[in-house]
Amino acid sequence: MVLTALLLLSGLPAQAQPDPHWSVWEQEGYEAPERVLARLAALRPPSAADDWRRHWWRTRGVVAAAGHVEPTADEALAELRGWSGPQASLARADARLIEAVRAEREGRVQDVEAPAGEAEQAYAAVCAPVQLAACDLPTWWRLLRLRALRAESQGLWIEARSLQLRAADVADQAGDAYLQAWSMAAAAVASQRLGESELAREQLAQAQRLAVRDDRPEAMVRVLLNRARVEDRRGDAAAALRALDLALETLRPHDLPRLGALVQANRADLLGRGGRTREAVAAIEQALPVVRRFDDRRLDPLLQFNLGLAHLAQGQVKAGQSELSAAAQLWERQGAQGALREALRQGGDALHAVGEHAQALAWLHRERRLTEAQDEANRAAALRELRQRRDQEAEHLDLDRLRAENLLATARLESQQWLRRVQWLIGGSLLAMAAMLGLLVVRLRGAQGTEPRTDRTPWWSRWRRRRDPHTGLPHRRQLLAQALQQAQSPSGLRGSLVMVDIDHWARLSERLGTAAAQAALAGLACRLRDAVRDADRLCRWSDSSFLVLLDETAPEALDLLAQRLLAAVGDTALVHGGLSLPVTASVGVVAFPLDGEPAPVDWERALARVELAVYAARADGRDRAVRLIKLSARGDEERALLTHEFAQARQRGLVHWIALERQSGETAAKLSTKLA
């Protein structure tokens, strides 16, 4: 192992020592900070390059901050904050990393994002899109994990999953299967919390394969911990407990007390909820000394909460109430809204079971308010992610078009060069024929010059510029130009927008592979083109969505069109490798002018409305269409809710819609006849 090699080398003169694997030191220091700090002190050379010294101070500070060795952490912070020279910006980022690690251990999750986010931006700048010499991928991974932990603790599962998947990608670039397995397993928890069980199962399977490949016990234990969380969320407490018992069995031959305490804390939670009070208390008693030793305040509220549940089950109601309330207050002070939400639900049930109905009801109301706030935050994050993804996809499509045009221009140039060479050869060997050819060329050029031409670009190049290269549909710029022209008129946009978003396209694309996914998308585009009328303008809007612009159309015709589009996508499965893969779509429909929408309607507002209709269709279960029919917002405040607080706007009755589920078979055929 790398650490063994470093220990053998520690007797060499300072200048002969190789650079250690810093991330290995940090991982080892999580369990044994004093030992690793001593080894680092012995490894320190009297004079070394700035880069080496910065890594050394950062590693020392991270180990000390995570291990509750405060004087050493403060010393590293002072050194890095005062750094001068070409790596001063990264040294400051390293100091911010140490601050975030300390905040995590102390349970101050609300204080993690600011330093971790700032440091992560600094490392992203030197690691992507090109890895510069100063890039340190494991440190970038740690910063992404810290940010994901903060998002998860606040119940922001969409943001947490996005960050965990980015971290898994960085770990893959670093070639570290342990870190990749950890992040992928944590992403599975977020997927399960978002109701995507199949994706969570696939991510867990990938994480387990990575952990087996890494062969370190920590890797498998991290995967098992997250597997237990996924199984618990699915409602299978027995499977969750089996995963934690296997994690303990894996840890038994190894000296990993902090990881063991984390497993025991999670076991205590499951055992307590399962009525096995004595075993729960025993697990708490095993975890508590380790938590106290490292001052790991993240686990304090969890252990205190589980102890409160155990006391309630044993009939010690007053002690149990006190401990539950203290744990809830700790989570609230830490900003751990996600953990607090679960505690309010479980604690409310436990209080109700022992007859404390008033407190149980109060906890239920708190949980509902917190749930609404977190759900809305997740919706806003989903909308931001959707818009960001579509912007990125649009940029990629434009780049693909430019590459294709560049290849075409290069091919034309090479063809012209080849033609000139042939002409020279013919001219050298057959002078008479060359003269005749020259005369013929002159005559031809003269004839061409009499024809008026304002655009010398070949027709096929002009056609390609106006088409999406993968589907053959008109490019989004074509539709956008028409919509903007109409929206800029005094009456604003008048007509209808229909957006078709393919459900779970990222997952399907991953299973199919790039080439097969593009072919499948082209097939879906053909189905949609057959479903719309000749006068309707259909384009590919993003990687997984299509947009239709219609002239003013009756509501009944819009509903029929939505049903046709749903059937066009969902009635025929994709076939790949002998497997039949179901595919569905979420469709949003808005007609302008919209009842309650101030006129004139500009393009941005129109697009926002149809995106919200798509989001409503997805939130209601996908494979359906939603047509907005009325807005009841009055004043700027309520109109802002329509854009930024959609769930609250719906709850207040500010937005009204009609939902249409997919009709298949003969029904879809009849609808096609009616619309045509």
C-alpha positions, -999 to +999 in steps of 0.1 A: +000+000+000+011+036-005+012+044+032+035+014+038+059+027+012+059+062+027+067+048+061+096+029+048+109+060+031+106+081+062+142+074+072+156+089+040+170+124+039+143+150+035+154+160+000+152+124-012+116+118-002+090+115-029+058+135-028+033+115-007-002+106-019-019+134+000-055+120-002-043+087+014-029+107+043-063+125+047-083+093+046-060+076+071-061+108+093-099+105+096-095+075+119-061+082+134-054+120+133-026+121+159-006+093+142-009+108+108+000+143+120+031+129+136+041+112+104+035+143+084+057+163+108+085+138+103+081+140+066+084+178+064+115+188+045+135+218+056+132+234+022+107+224-005+088+238-035+058+260-028+035+234-043+048+207-020+046+229+011+010+240+002-001+204-001+016+196+032-001+224+051-035+216+035-033+179+044-022+188+079-050+212+084-077+189+070-066+160+092-065+182+122-099+199+115-116+165+110-099+149+140-105+177+166-069+187+169-076+224+171-042+240+176-028+223+145-058+232+124-054+269+135-017+268+126-025+255+091-052+281+086-028+309+096-001+297+073-024+292+043-043+325+048-010+344+048+004+326+017+021+347-009+034+338-043+019+323-075-003+298-056-018+322-032-053+318-046-052+280-041-037+284-007-067+306+003-090+279-012-072+253+009-078+274+040-115+276+031-116+238+027-102+234+063-129+258+075-156+237+058-142+205+072-143+219+107-178+232+102-189+197+091-174+180+121-190+205+145-224+200+129-226+235+115-239+224+081-253+259+073-217+272+075-203+246+050-215+260+017-198+294+017-162+282+022-167+249+003-183+267-026-156+293-029-128+267-027-146+244-052-147+272-077-110+278-073-102+241-079-127+238-108-108+266-125-075+247-125-091+212-131-116+218-159-119+218-188-082+213-189-062+199-159-034+223-151-004+214-131-020+228-099-051+205-102-057+182-073-087+160-082-091+143-047-093+178-031-119+189-057-138+157-049-138+165-012-152+200-018-180+186-040-188+160-013-190+187+014-214+208-007-235+177-014-236+169+023-249+204+031-276+201+004-286+167+016-288+178+052-312+206+042-334+182+021-323+196-012-321+163-029-319+174-066-289+196-058-274+169-036-276+143-064-262+167-090-232+174-067-226+137-059-226+128-095-201+155-103-180+142-075-182+107-088-170+120-122-141+137-106-132+106-087-133+086-119-109+111-135-086+106-105-088+069-108-100+065-072-126+037-071-132+042-034-142+079-037-162+071-068-181+043-050-188+066-021-203+094-043-223+070-065-239+053-034-247+087-019-263+097-053-285+066-050-299+078-017-308+111-034-324+093-063-345+072-039-356+103-020-367+117-054-388+086-060-366+072-088-362+037-073-349+020-105-322+046-109-312+043-073-309+005-077-286+009-107-264+035-090-260+012-059-250-017-082-224+005-098-211+016-065-208-019-052-188-030-083-165-001-077-161-010-040-153-046-049-127-033-074-111-010-048-108-038-021-106-014+008-130-021+037-140+016+039-153+015+004-177-014+010-188+000+043-197+034+027-217+016+001-235-005+027-243+025+048-260+042+018-277+009+008-292+008+043-306+043+038-321+034+004-337+002+018-351+021+048-366+047+024-382+019+004-398+007+036-377-025+040-362-020+075-351-056+076-330-053+045-315-020+058-306-037+091-289-065+072-268-041+053-257-024+085-249-057+102-228-067+071-210-033+074-201-041+111-189-076+100-167-060+074-153-035+099-146-061+126-109-070+116-100-034+111-093-004+134-118+020+120-136+034+151-153+065+136-168+045+107-179+019+132-196+046+153-214+059+122-227+024+115-238+019+151-257+053+151-277+042+121-283+008+136-296+024+168-321+043+147-334+012+129-334-009+161-353+017+181-380+021+154-383-017+152-391-020+190-357-035+199-350-010+225-322-027+245-302-034+213-307+002+203-294+015+236-264-009+233-256+005+199-257+041+212-234+032+241-209+018+217-210+048+194-211+076+220-174+073+233-160+076+198-183+106+190-172+123+222-135+116+216-136+133+181-162+159+191-182+147+161-212+169+167-229+158+135-239+126+153-249+141+186-285+149+177-290+115+161-278+096+191-297+118+215-329+114+194-326+076+193-320+076+231-352+096+235-371+071+214-357+043+235-368+060+267-403+066+254-405+029+245-394+020+280-421+042+295-397+070+306-419+096+289-405+128+305-369+118+298-378+108+263-396+141+256-367+161+269-342+142+247-363+144+216-368+182+220-331+187+226-322+167+195-347+187+174-332+220+187-297+208+178-307+199+142-325+233+139-294+252+151-272+232+127-295+240+098-300+203+091-335+207+078-336+173+061-327+154+093-351+176+114-380+168+090-375+131+095-371+135+133-403+155+135-422+127+116-407+098+137-408+117+170-445+127+164-454+091+158-436+080+190-452+108+211-486+099+198-480+062+207-474+071+244-504+094+246-486+128+243-511+139+216-507+177+219-469+176+214-473+150+186-498+173+168-474+203+172-446+182+157-468+171+129-476+207+120-439+216+121-431+187+098-457+198+073-444+234+071-409+221+067-419+196+041-437+223+020-406+246+022-383+217+012-405+205-016-407+240-031-369+244-028-365+211-047-390+223-074-370+255-078-338+235-080-353+212-106-365+241-127-330+257-125-314+224-135-338+220-164-330+254-178-293+251-173-293+217-190-312+231-219-289+260-223-259+237-223-275+214-247-283+243-271-246+253-270-236+217-277-260+216-307-246+248-321-210+235-317-220+203-335-234+224-363-203+244-366-181+213-366-202+198-394-200+230-415-163+231-409-159+195-421-180+203-452-159+234-459-127+215-455-139+187-478-148+213-504-114+229-502-096+196-505-118+188-535-109+221-551-072+215-545-074+180-560-092+194-590-064+220-596-037+193-594-056+173-620-059+204-643-021+210-640-013+174-649-036+175-679-022+209-689+014+196-688+007+165-709-020+177-733-014+214-741-040+215-768-067+200-746-057+224-718-063+253-741-097+240-751-106+234-715-094+268-706-116+284-733-145+263-722-141+274-685-140+310-696-172+306-715-189+288-687-178+315-661-191+342-685-224+324-687-226+321-649-219+357-645-250+367-664-272+350-638-280+371-608-270+354-575-271+370-541-262+339-521-234+316-534-238+292-504-248+258-517-284+248-511-275+218-490-253+239-467-282+264-463-306+235-456-282+219-430-279+253-411-316+254-407-319+218-394-310+199-363-282+175-374-295+145-354-333+147-360-337+166-393-362+189-376-360+226-380-334+242-358-346+259-326-333+292-341-359+290-368-388+287-344-373+312-320-370+338-348-407+333-357-419+334-321-398+366-313-412+384-343-447+376-333-440+384-296-426+418-305-459+429-321-481+453-302-505+424-293-477+402-281-475+364-287-508+350-300-510+313-305-501+282-286-469+266-273-466+228-267-435+213-251-428+176-252-402+164-227-391+128-229-393+112-195-361+099-179-342+105-211-308+107-193-313+072-179-325+058-213-296+075-231-271+060-207-285+025-212-287+028-250-253+045-256-246+076-276-251+063-311-283+043-303-297+072-283-293+096-312-310+070-335-338+066-310-342+104-307-344+106-345-372+080-345-391+099-318-388+130-338-403+112-368-433+101-347-438+136-334-436+151-369-463+127-380-485+137-350-485+174-357-503+192-385-485+206-415-491+242-403-476+235-369-440+244-364-421+216-346-384+218-336-360+201-313-357+224-283-331+206-262-315+172-258-347+156-246-374+181-255-393+193-285-413+225-289-444+231-311-455+267-321-491+269-333-513+296-346-544+304-325-561+270-319-593+260-302-588+244-267-604+211-279-579+209-308-550+215-284-561+187-261-564+164-291-529+173-302-515+167-267-531+132-267-516+125-302-482+136-290-484+114-258-495+084-279-468+091-305-441+088-279-456+063-254-474+037-276-443+022-291-414+011-269-378+015-279-360-018-289-323-022-281-303-053-279-333-075-279-349-055-250-380-035-251-376-002-233-408+018-225-406+055-232-431+082-223-433+120-223-446+149-202-464+175-223-471+211-214-497+231-233-504+269-231-526+290-254-520+328-256-536+350-247-540+331-214-569+340-191-554+361-163-520+367-180-513+404-186-510+413-223-489+416-243-470+383-235-433+384-244-413+353-254-396+347-220-429+347-201-445+324-227-416+300-224-417+301-186-454+292-187-450+262-209-420+250-189-442+252-158-469+232-175-443+205-183-431+205-147-467+201-135-471+171-158-439+155-144-448+163-108-482+146-113-466+113-125-453+119-161-468+102-192-495+129-193-502+164-206-511+196-186-528+225-203-528+258-183-563+274-186-563+303-162-541+325-139-556+343-109-526+363-098-532+399-088-503+423-082-466+418-086-462+396-055-487+369-067-473+370-102-438+364-088-452+333-071-462+319-105-425+320-116-406+312-084-430+296-060-452+274-082-464+250-055-475+279-033-492+295-063-511+263-070-521+259-033-535+295-033-555+288-064-535+312-085-531+287-114-556+263-129-550+235-154-565+205-171-545+172-169-548+146-197-535+111-194-523+092-224-549+073-245-535+044-266-547+020-293-580+027-309-586+059-288-554+075-301-563+066-337-597+082-333-581+113-319-558+114-349-587+114-372-605+142-353-575+164-353-566+158-390 
